[in-house]
Amino acid sequence: MAASSSISHMLIPSPKTHQPISFRSKLNPTPPPSLPQNQKSTKLIVHSKSSLSMSPTTTTSELHREQQHQQEPAVVMHQTTYHKSEEQQQLSDVWREIHGENEWAGLLDPMDKTLRQELIRYGEMAQACYDAFDFDPFSKYCGSCRFTRGNFFNSLGMSDHGYTVTRYLYATANIDLPKFFKQSRWPKMWSKHANWAGYVAVSDDATSRRLGRRDITVAWRGTVTYLEWVVDLMDFLIPISSQSIPCPDQTVKVESGFLELYTDKEQDCSYSKYSAREQVLSEVKRLMEIYHDEELSITITGHSLGSALAILSAYDIAETGLNMKRDNSIVPVSVMSFSGPRVGNARFKERLEMLGVKVLRVVNVHDLVPKTPGFLFNEHRPLAVMKIAEALPWSYSHVGEELVLDHKNSPFLKPDADAVCAHNLEVLLHLIDGYHGKGQRFILSTGRDPALVNKACDCLKDHYLVPPHWRQDENKGMIRGNDGRWVQPERPKLDDHPEDMLHHLRQLGLTSSDI
C-alpha cells in the first residue's frame, strides 16, 4: 500500500471482495452537502481521522523515523496490510466474538488484531463527539455541535467509516456539572438549558456487508477535563427504578448524578424537553423497526462520563426489552467503554450480566477516573467486606471485562505525563494501537499517527516537536465578510426532535410525563 493511503484504506477492504449480501437502503441518505463557500474557513485544519503523516508539514522527520522503526521495513508493512485486509474480510464471521459473545476470552492477551481495529474504530466514533463539540464560550453556539447531522462524519474527515447519523442527542441537568455543560457568554445563545451530548448512527449498506450485520451505534460525549467532574457529582447510589427505569429489584442502584443526567429534562427548551433517555430509546426503537428483517447489533460507546451514559443506556435498552425483535430474537447489546468510572453497585453489575449486556472497558492504569467513585468500597475488596458494605451508598462495582494499558510502555509518550494525559482518549487509542499482550513490545499496528496524541494534551515526547494542544479551528471560526470585518458566521439550525418521536415513546409505554 502506498504511504499516502488513508488509514481507512488500511482497515476497511473494498466491498467488492465480499460475496453479495442483500441490504436494502432504507434511510435513503443523500450525500452530505458541502459547506457554503463563505463558511469554508470554519472547517478544521486537521481532523482526528486523518493521518498526519500524509502531510510533510505536520510532523517531524524524526517522528516518521520512529514510526518506521516501530512498524518494520516497507516490504513488511505491505505484508502486514495484506493480512489485515484478510482479517477484516472475516469480520462478518467473527463479529459476535468481537462484541463479547464469549466475554472476549482469548482475544485480549495476546491482543486480537480484528478486536484492536474495532476498538479503535468505536473509539474514534467517541472521539468525534469531542472534535465536533463547540467548547468556546465566546462562540454564540457554545455547547452545541459544530456540524449539521447530514454533514457530521464528512466534516470530521470520517466519511469512510460508513455510518449515517440519524439523530443528535441532547442533555440537561439540575445538578452542577460545569465540566460537562458549556454555555456561551453571548446574551442570546442557541439554548440556555441544553448541551449536545452525542449521536445515534447506523451503518450504511456497504459497511453492513463488511460487518456482517446492520450496526446501530450510540456515541456519548464525555468530559475532556480530568477528575474535577467526579467531584461535581453527588457520589451516592440510588435505586435505578427511582427514575422510572424498569427494574424488578430495588437493590439495583446507580450513581445519582449519572442517572439524573440521563433522565432529566427541561420542558421550556425545545432541545431538552425530552430526556436523553427518551431520545435514545425512541431512536433505537425507530431503527429497530426500519431494519427488523436484518441481522442487527446495538453498540454503545463513550469516554469518561460518556462511558457512564453508555453503560446506563445499554442497561436501559436491555431492561426495557428494546433489543427484542418481532420474531422474539435478541439483538446483541455491547458497550465499548474508554476510561469510564464505576456506574453502580454489585447488584447493578449482576443485573447487567443477567440481561446479556456485554461491556469491554479499556483503561490506562495511571488514570484515576476508572478508580472512581467507590474509592473505599469496590470490586477489589474481599467479598465479606463488600457483603457488609453493600447497603452503603458508596459501595460500587465495575461491570464487564477490562483491558488495562500503560502509557509508560509507549516509546512515543512522556512517562511522567500529567493526569490529563492519562485520561485522554487519543492517548488511549494510541495505546490500543501498540498493545500486543502483557509483557510484549509496544509496536504500532494500524498506521494511526502518534501526533494525534497531542491533539488536546501534551503527552508526546518533546523531541518529536509536535506542538501540544494543536487542534484548533482556522481563525477560531471567524470569517471575513464582504465589508472587510471579521465576524462569527451563522450556522444552520440543528435538529431538535423528530416528529414521530412521541409515537415511538408511546409504543415503548413511555410518554413525556412518565419520566
N, C-alpha and C positions, 0 to 999 in steps of 0.2 A: 504494500500500500504506500502511496506517495506520502511524503512528510506533510504535505499541505492538506491531507484529508481531514475532515472533521471528526470529532470524537464519535458522533453518532454513526458514522460510516464504519467505525471500528466495532461498534456494539450491535448495530442493527443490520442484518443482512437484507438484501433486496427481497421483497415478497415473491419475486419470480422464481426463487429457489425452492418454494414450497409447492406442495400439491394444492390445487384449488380447493378452498373451503368456502362455503356459501355464507356470507354475512350481508344482510340487507342494510343499506344505508338509510336508517330510519329518521335520523335527525336532519338529514339533508343539509349539512353545514355548507355554507358558502365560503369561498376563500376570504380570509380576513382582509378588510380594506386597508390600503396603505394610508399612513398618516397624511393629513393635509400638508401642502407644501410649506405653509407658514409655521408648522409645528415640528418640522424635521429636526430642528435644533434641540428639541427636548428628549430625543432618543438617547439611550445610554451609550456611552463611549465604548465600553467593553461589557459584555454580557456574561452571566455566570456559566452558560453552557458553552461559550466559545472557548476554544483552546488558544491561549495567548501565544503559544509557540508558533502559531501561524503568522504572527507579525513580528518581524525582526526588531521592532522598536519597543516592544512591550516588556521583554525580559532580557536579562544579560546573557552573553555567550557562556558565562560560567554556569548559569542555571541550566542551559541547554546541555553543556558537557556533563553535568551531574545526572541529568535525566538519561542521557545516552549511556553513561556508566551504569546507571541503575537498570536499564532495560536491555543491556547487551547490544552487540553489533546489529546493524541494519538488517542483515540477512536473517538473523534470529527473530527480529521484530516482524518480518514478513511471515515467518513460520508461525509465530505466536498469533498474529492476526488471523491466519487461516484457521487455526484451531479454535480461536474464539468464535469465528463465524460458524464452524461446525457445531459448537456447543449451543450457540444461540438458536440454531435451527432445531435443536432438540428441546427448546424451552417449552414448546407446546405439549411435549410428552411428560415433562417433569415439573410443571408449574405448581402442582398441588404440594409436592415435597418442598419446593422453594418457598411456598407460603405456609409451611408449618404443619402439614398433614401428619408428619411423624416427629413433631417437636424439634425439627432441624437436626435430628440425630445424624452424626457423621458428616455434617455439612459445615460446621464451624471450625473444627480443628482436625485435619487441615481445612483451610478455607476453600469452599467450593467456588469455582470460577463463575458459574452462572449466578449463584447467590450473590457474589460480590457485585456483579454488574447490575443485578436487580436492586440491591440495596442502594447503590449509587444512584440509580435511576429514580427511585422513590425519594431518596434524599434530595435530589435536585428539584423534585416537584415541591418538596417542603421549602427548600431554599428559595424557590421562585416567589414564595409569599413575602420574604424579606426584600428581595430585589424589586418587587412590584409595589411595595408599600411606600407611601409618602410620609416620611418621618419629619419633614421640615416644618417647624412651627411658623415659619414666615410664608409658607405656602397657604393659599386660601383653601387648598384641598388636603391639608394635613390630616392624616388618619384614614384616608381613602386609598383605593388602588389607583396607580398611575395610568392604567390602561383599561380600555373597554374590554368586555368579555370576549368578543369575537376576535380581538387582536392580541389577546393575552400572551400566548406562547410565542407568537411571531415577534412581538415586541421585545421579548427576552432572548431571542435567538434560539428558541426551543421548539420550533415548528416540527422538527424531525422526531420529537417524542411521540407524535402520532395520537394525540388526545385533543378532544374538543371540550372547552369549558362550557358547562351547561347552566351553571348559576354561580353567583357570588354569595358568600356568607357574611353576615354582619353580627356584631355582638355589642351588648351594652351591659352595664353592671352598676349597682348602687354601692358596691364595695370600692374602696380607694385602691386603685391599681394603676398608678401613673406610669409605671414602666411598660405597661401593655397598651393603655389608652393614650393616644396622642390627639391634641387639639390645636387648631390654628389660632394664631394671635389676631387674625383678621376679625373685625366685629361681625361680619356676615360670612359665615362658614357653611360648608356643604351640609353638615349635620352637627348639632350640639350634643347628641347623645350616642351616636353610633360610631363604631370603628369597623373598617373592613377586617374580617377575621379569617378569610381563606376562600376556598372554592371547591366545587364539585366538577369533575371531568369524567369523560367516558372515552375509551379507546376507539379510534376510527376503524374502518373495515380492514385496511392493510395491517395495522398493528394488531388487531384482534386475531387475524390469521396467524401472525407470528407468535402471539402469546398463547394461542390455543383456546381462547375464550374471550368474551367481552368483559373488559375490566372497568368497573366503576370505582373511581378513586376520589377520596375526600382528603384535601390537604388543609391543615390548620396552621395559621400563623402563630408563632411563639413570641419569645422575648429575646432580643439580642443582647440586652444587658445581663449582668451576672446575677448574683444571689439576692439582690435587693428586692426583687419582685416576690420572692418567697416570704420575706418579712412582711410585705404588704398584705398578705393573706391572713385570714383568721386563724388558720392552722389548727382546726379541730374537726373531728369527724361527726357527721350527722347521717341518719338513715337516707339512703338514696331515694326511697319511696316518699320522702317528705316533700319532694318537688314533683309529685305525680308521675314519676318514672315507675312503671310497674315492677314490683319485686315482692314475692310472697314472703320473704324473710326480712323482718325488721332489723335484724342484726347486721345486715349488709350495709356498710357505711362507707362514705367517701368524704374527701376533704371539702369543707363547706364552701370555700372560695371558688374552687373549680366548679362545683355544682351550680353555684349562683351565676357564674359567668356563662355556663351552658344553658341555663333555663330562664335567665332574667330577660325582661323586655321593657320597652317604653312606648306606650300607646300613642303618644303625641309625635312620634318620629316615624316617618314613612319607612325608613330602613330597618328600624329595630322594633316595629310594632309586633313582629313575630320574634320569638326567641331563636337563638342559634339552634337549639334543639329542634324546634318546629321547622326551621328552614332545611336542615339537613335531612330529617326524616321524610319530609314531603318530597324532596327532590330524589332521594333514593327510591322512594315508592314510585314516583313517576317513571324513572328509568327502568325499574324492575318490570313495570307494565309494558313499556315500549319493547324491551328485549326479552319478554317472558319465554319465548321459544328458543332461546340461545343458551349456551353454556356461559355462566356468569361467575364473576368473583367480585367481592367488595373489599377494597384495600384502602386503609386509612393511614395517613402519615402525618407526622408533625414533629417539631423540635421544641424542646424546653416546655414551656406552658402549652404549646401546641400539641405536644405528646400527651399531656394530661387530657386535653379535649378529645384527642384521637381515641384514647382508651375509653373514655366516658361514652363517646358516640358509638363505638364498636359494641360496647356492652348494651347500650340502648337499642341498637338495631337488632341484636340477637334476642334480647329480652322481650321486645315487642313482637317478635316473630316476623319482622320485616324481611328477613332473608329467606323466607319460605316461599317457594314459587307455587303457581296454580296447581301443579301436579304433586305438591307436598314435598318435593325435593328441596334440599337445603343448599343455599348458596354459601360457599366458604367466606368467612369474615376474618380478615387478618390485619394486624397493625404493625407497621414498620416505624418504630419509635426511636428517636435520636435525642440523647441527653435529657431524658424525661425524669420528672420527680415521681415519688410514690403517689398513688391516687387514693387508695382506700385501705381498708383493714383486711385481715386474713380471710374473713367471710366473703368479702368482695372478690378476692383472688379465687376462692373456691367456686363461687357462683359463676365467675367469668369462664373458668375452665369447664364447668359443667355445661355451659351454653355452647362450648366448642369454639370460642373465640381464640385465635392464635396470636400471640404477641411476641415479637422479637425486639428486644431493647439493645441498642448499640450505645455504649458509653465510653467516655475517656476516664481512666482510673483516677486521674487527678481532678476531675470535675466534681464539685461539691453538690450541685443541683440534684443528681440522681441519689444522693445520700439524704435528701430531704423530701417531705417532712418525716418525722419519726426518728430523730437523732438517737433517742433513748431506747425506744421500743420498736423493733423492726424484725424482719425475717432472719436476721443473723443472730438473734438472741436464742437461747435454749427454749425448747418447746414448753417446758414447765414455766419459765418466766413469761412467755407470751400468753400462756393459758391464763395466768393470773392477771396479766395486763390487758387482756382483750376487751374488757369493759371500759377501759380508759379512753378518753377522746384523743389520745396522741399515739395510739398503737397502730402502726402501718405495716403493710407488706407489699413488696414489689410483685408484679404479675409476669407471667411468661418466661421466656428464655433470655439469657443475657450474653452479649458479645462484648467483652472487656478489651479495650485497646489502650495504648500508652503512647502519648505524643513524644516521649523521650526516646522511643525506638526509631523515630524517623530522622535520618541524617539531614533532612532539609530544615527541621524546626529547632527553635531555641529550646534547650532542655529546661531552662528556668523561665519559660513563658508564664505570663501572669494568668490570673483566674479567668479573665475574659477569653483569652485564647483557649484555655482548657475547655470552655463551654461552647466554643464557636462551631457552627455546623460545617463550614467549609474545611476546618481542621479535621473534623471527624470523617468527612468524605475522603480527604487525603489519606487518613489512617486506614480506612477500609481498602483503598486502592493498593496500599503497600503491604497489607497484612496477609500472611500465608499460613499462619498457625503459630501456636505457642513456641517460643524459642527459635523460630525461623527468621532468616534475614529479611529485612524490610526492602522489598523491591516493587516499584510501581508497576501496575499491570495493565491498566486500561487506556493510558495516554492522557489522563487528566493533568492539566497544567498545575504544577505546585504553586505558581504565582497566584492562583485563585485563593490560596490560604490567606493572603494579605488583603483580600478584598475589603474586609471590615475589621481587621485587627492587625497586630504587629507580632507575628509568630515566626515568619521565615527568618533564617539567619541573615544577619546584616550584610555579609559579603556577597549575597546574591543581588543586592542593590535593587530589590523590588520595594517600592515605597509602601509604607503601611497605610491602611485605610484608603486605598487608591480608587475605589469605585465611587464615582460621582456622576451627576448629570452635567452635560455640557452647559456652561454658564448658569448652573443651578436652576435650569429650566427657564431662564429668562430668554426672551427673543426681542429682536429689534424691529419695531414697527416701521411703517412707511414714513412716519414723521421723524424717524431717527431716534425715538425714545425707546428705552428698554422696559418691557412690561412682562408680567406673567400672562401667558396665553390662557384663554378659556378652554376648559376640557369638556368633552361630551358628557352628558349626564349619565351616571352609572345606573344600571338596572337595580330596582329595589326588589320587588317580589313578583313572580309570575301570576297571571290572572287565575290560573287553576290551582293555586296553592291551597286555598281553603277546601277545595274539593278533595284533594288528596289527604288533607288533615282529617276530614270527616270520615274518609274511608278507613283511616287508622284509628278512628274512635277518639280523635282529638279535635278540639276547637280552640280558638284563641283564649277563651275564658277558662279552659280546663287546666292550663299550665301556669 
